Structures are given as C-alpha cells and as structure tokens.
C-alpha cells in the first residue's frame, strides 16, 4: 500500500479552501449537501486507513490475538515506517472512536432534555414555553405523539414577544425549513467528520452556516419578504441566549452567535441562483471539482490500501 495509505489522512486539508468557496459561491442547499457529503466520505476514508494501520501495528504487539504470520516482514513491508506508524495508529483510532461516541451521546442527551422540557404542553407542531426571562427558538427533530412525529418547533414566550407578527411568521418558517430538510442530520455528519479528522473542522463550521442560510432562504420564500426575515434574525440575535454546550450540534436555532451578520447581509442582497452544476472555470465550479477530486482520490487511496493489505494478509494466513 505504500504512501497511498497516508493520503486519506492528509487529503482533508483540502477542506479549508472547499469550505470557503462553497459557502460563498454555491446555493446554500447545494453547499450543505456538498460539504456534508465530502466531509462524511473523507472521514470514513481516513478512519478506514487508521484501521488498516492499526492492524499492522497490533500484529507487532506481544500477546495479541491476531495470527503470528501477520507480523511477518512480508506484511510489514507494505507499510512504510511500520513500527512507528502502526503502533501510533492504535491510540489515534481509540481517540477517534471515543470522540465520535461522545458526540453521539451528547446529541442524544440534548434532544432528550429538550423533549422533557415539553412535557405537559399540548401536542402541537409549535410549542411555546412560558419562559419570560430567556429568548430562544429551535427545531426539535422527532418526538412523541402525532404532532411530534416529524419534529416540533420550540420557542419561548420571550422570543415571541420580541418580534412583531410578520417576524414571528419568519421565525416559524425558518424552523419549519430546518425540520423539513432535517438539517440536524447534516450537522451531526459534519460533527462526526470533524472528530474523525481534525482537518475537517472547517467543513463543520461551514455546514452550520449553510444550513442556516438554507433555512433563511426557505423562510424568505414563504414569507415573501427577505427584509422581514433579515430583520427578524437581527432582532432575535440581540435578545437570544447562547446555546448550551452540544446544543449547536443537536438542535438548529433561529439566531445563533457568529454568522448572523453574514446571514443578514446575504438576505439583504440578491436571491441566490438556483442550485445547478456551475462551470469549472468559475469559483463555484472550482469548489465543486476540488471537492469531487479530493474525495475521489481519498476513496481510491483507501480502496488501494485496503485491497493491498487484504491480499497480503490472506496470502500470509495459514489455512
């Protein structure tokens, strides 16, 4: 497998320019799909290669349960610097597994807490919590009961009182867009990818932004006034409370810190062009084809390393 086994570990570095170009040049819906898909594939490829390295490293440890032939020089020869890299992959893979498991646990805990907060309220699509001190709004995916089967929109009374009638309509349309498109899944995939490979963290940030922009555009189309949505986002950001730890991954909210000024500026600008395959010579096309090329190379390198190691281990195994 040679140096090809290392390519999927470093190719996620292309996420930095991809994230920047995609969130600026592509339609928010297309950018969200592209970035989440690229991040997921690159993370799977890098994790697979860590597993291959771990197999070679584990075979060298005394008392391991693997066949003795897997530690033969012929097997170790397929991996450069097998003693150092192979054994270093063991704690790295354990760290990746632990980080991803922690994120899934955090994701489930936040959703369970949010669901418990709705206990005793009517089973309506819109759940208004009688919290006069804190202003917040978010989309809660899933849930119990007929109304909550596909998710619920949760908003505090303080948030509703800070907006006028048209702005409330924009808020509800925004959260409805999050539920309809299941944006929490994109955020979870991007979060898992970032924990599997730190080079993919820019994609996680970009997906969080493009998912909000996607919901902004859907809300603007529903309300019929982009300025109303922009005004509602700005007012909500001024009165809302920052999301707790882990909530940004499990729940998508109307106004969060960070990209709000950019979202408002985008809504005050022209409507983004409909999602389409951009020409390769444009900035959007460069983002798309760079992402596709890096992902393809990473997948091919992972496949090459997997097939090579499988062939060598099969030949070394005594039947």
Secondary structure, DSSP 4 states (H G I P E B T S, - for coil): -TTHHHHHHHGGGGHHHHHHHHHHHS-HHHHHHHHHHHHHHHHHHHHHHHHHHHHHHHHTSTT-SS-GGGGSHHHHTTSTTHHHHHHHHHHHHHHHHHHHHHHHHHHHHHHHHHHHTTTTS---SEEEE--SS-B-EEEE-S-SHHHHTT-EEEEEHHHHHTS-HHHHHHHHHHHHHHHHHTHHHHHHHHHHHHHH-GGGHHHHHHHHHHHHHHHHHHHHHHHT-HHHHHHHHHHHHHHBPPPPTTHHHH-EESS-SSSHHHHHHHHHSPPPPPP----TTSHHHHHHHHHHHHHHHHHHHHHHHHHHHHHHHHHHS--
